[in-house]
Amino acid sequence: MYEKITAPCDRCHEPIDGFRTERETAGYYDTSSEYWQQFANEGEEKVCDRCMWTDPRYVAVYGETNALSIIVADTTAADEYT
């Protein structure tokens, strides 16, 4: 089962339209989780994909992201839950 998330990004304040399951998120990063905290600024809990993909700490670990291909994949993955 999934939960739809509609909230502002804590970094850019743009709206996030995402999804959350028990194990994963789509459309944003839950930076309150232990792993993703390393990429968060103080006080951030939800960071949109665009902000995360341009964060130098994230890019240092994961490399530059082809955002279009990931957005298509995220949309396809979200369709599985509807």
Protein Blocks (a to p, Z undefined) as FASTA:
>chain_A
ZZddddddfklopacdddddfkbcehiacfkbmklmmmpcehiabdcfklmmmpmklmmm
nopadfklmmmmmmmmmmmmZZ
